[in-house]
Amino acid sequence: MGAYVDIHGHPTWLHDPGGSGETVLLLHGGLSCSDELLAALEAPLAADYRVVAFDRRGHGYTSDSHEPFHYAAMAAEVTGVIEHLGGPVHLVGWSDGGIAALLASRERPDLVTRQVLIGANFHHDGIEWGVDLGEDSTIGQATARAYAERSPDGPEHLPVVTAKFDTMARSEPTLTVEDLHGVTTPTLVLAGDDDMVRLDHTAALYQALPAAQLAVVPGASHAVPVEKPALVAGLIRDFLGGPVPPLTALPVRRARCAH
């Protein structure tokens, strides 16, 4: 169901099966592609939502450009796709996709109804680089296979993409807690309990967003949507379909925010 569409002058692979429900736009992680999130989340969400996904520049079926990677540019791709779809939409962003979602909702809140940020950091110092992502690692080899199967640029271009990703991820994003106070989009912050994004950083993201909910999934890592797809999909469905703010018996933080 994928086809290329023009987003800011660049042919961009878009998966859009149609449907009459509200649109959920899935945003894949860095060095990944939409197929990974679609395999995990499309089926359990598609009963009630139009589930759409796209591959960012240099990822999946979308070719790279000569420009370096920047999260602001990724967020612009997101808003471009939303405008193409006739937005607004719900965003579900994983890792780099979560960062792009956060920036897009900050710049264009009119285009984002609700958002789910999975394993997302608001500052680059929130990452704990303790996982082996090298080309000889299990993850590195899986990334290389997936890239070779999809990329119009060919497998030999992967080192270029990897270098651009590494430069970006070690220097961006650079949001502050004060910046986050202005993001009013209802947000579910979700992470594994053993995530690359430090737990204190995830908690700071949740606490800084004025309309946020928090879910920490036990027994999961940064790959939580593929490790626990049914649980993650259930949390997403509950969040997207529930009241904002949520109705709880003993509110503390939300009671303070209401005054």
Sequence and secondary structure as in RCSB ss.txt:
>XXXX:A:sequence
MGAYVDIHGHPTWLHDPGGSGETVLLLHGGLSCSDELLAALEAPLAADYRVVAFDRRGHGYTSDSHEPFHYAAMA
AEVTGVIEHLGGPVHLVGWSDGGIAALLASRERPDLVTRQVLIGANFHHDGIEWGVDLGEDSTIGQATARAYAER
SPDGPEHLPVVTAKFDTMARSEPTLTVEDLHGVTTPTLVLAGDDDMVRLDHTAALYQALPAAQLAVVPGASHAVP
VEKPALVAGLIRDFLGGPVPPLTALPVRRARCAH
>XXXX:A:secstr
 EEEEEETTEEEEEE    SSEEEEEE  TT  HHHHHHHHHHHHHTTEEEEEE  TTSTTS   SS   HHHHH
HHHHHHHHHHTS EEEEEETHHHHHHHHHHHH GGGEEEEEEES  SBGGGB   S  STTSHHHHHHHHHHHHH
 TT GGGHHHHHHHHHHHHTT  B  HHHHTT  S EEEEEEEE SB HHHHHHHHHHSTTEEEEEEEEEETTHH
HHSHHHHHHHHHHHHHS SS   SS SHHHHHT 
